[in-house]
Amino acid sequence: MEIKFAGAAGTVTGSKHIITLWDNKRVMLDCGMYQGLGKDTFKLNNEDFADPNEIDAIILSHAHIDHSGLIPKFVKDGYEGDIYCTEATYALCEIMLRDSAYIQEADVRYSNKRHGRDGDQAYQPLYVASDAERALQQFVVIPENEKTKVLDGIEITFIPNGHILGSAAVFLNIDELSVQHTLLYTADIGRYKTSLIKDPEPVPQADYVICESTYGDRLHDYAVDAEQMVLNSILHTIKEKKGKLIIPAFSVGRTQELVFALNKLDLHGLLPDIKIFVDSPLATDATNITKKFAHLLNKEVQRFCKSRNDPFGFQKLHYVKNQEESKRINASEQPCIIISASGMADAGRVKHHIYHAIEKTKNTLLFVGYAEPNSLAGRLQNGDQKVTIFGDQMQVNAETKYIKSLSAHGDYKEMIRYLSSMNPGRIKKLFLVHGEESVRQTFKEKLKGAGHHSIHTPAKNETFKT
Ligand SMILES: [Zn+2]
């Protein structure tokens, strides 16, 4: 068996790992897009990382675009095989891959217009809506915790890992005639006792482990403190400064978590009398899918559903329906809360909200999730005082705040806890991916302290042979 680390090796986005068997049959774990890497992003996403005719199956851990986003491109380039995932992941991919195609097309249209390119000179989108539709036809849904044969010699089991709705680690039983291997791909490891999703499930012993490392150098605050911090930001911005509170948030997961937290704060009478807007068509769709898969949510949300029906709907909350309404909110000076995508603020309606709000001290930009350091959200989180948005240089006068504990990724203690259902002494090799380089190195040391050995931090396109 050979493992090739074709993406997310030294970066947090662009996940794709290719397993090749003795007979040259190949599966690819995830087919993710790079995000938030500035000018390099488009180039990285256009790189050929594998021959689509040489991959026999794709196993998709979850719907986030940095894990699923290049599937339509791979299909456009000729991939005709199956794409395996859980039912909720498929439901989310239906909306997310269509949305991603829409963003690719819109971005290229904008760039061509801005740089006066047309005809043969025009930039081309990575893929278009019809590619996403075709890709969706190739999805095969399989149940969680059921061993399923995907190729001769490879059986997989999806084990829910508490990251987002439908997300799962992938456990592979690999049979190479005389040799049997087991491999665990953790994908993105969720957290224990989150406000929405059930805890990660324990994983069986594996010979080889490909483990994420996004927050391998960090401990999160408690989630309860995060709710209090959100409330403090609301009261400070709305009541004292009479400004807008803008929260860039991923449409899937983070938005629903925030809405549920605000719903509970409102039930306790703690919210001022203002409007809260969810301004992202994708987030609205994702919220409906989350309700449909309520059985995947934790006990607290399920209890809430039984007693009060809708965890994601209450009187102050308004889901913005169209662009015109979004523009009206941009133009309004009324204090309000706006939750909008994308989380890294490089695209989507939140970029417009930030553009209109960033130069006024009365407003607050509240960040609640990971952002690549080069993305707009990343630069603002890092304290940049000047940023360029839509080609205009803007002075950052609005307050910027960052709550780290709302992450959908476990911190290093949670990741070590996740791996603790295995005996570290029996893991032959532990590969760290999906983390910035310095973070991976720190996590490696933490893992050594927890009894892990033979830890490797592969470079991009590095291969490992058993
Ligand atoms: Zn993810």
Residues whose N, C-alpha, C, O or C-beta is under 5 A from the ligand:
A	BS01	ZN	H64 D188
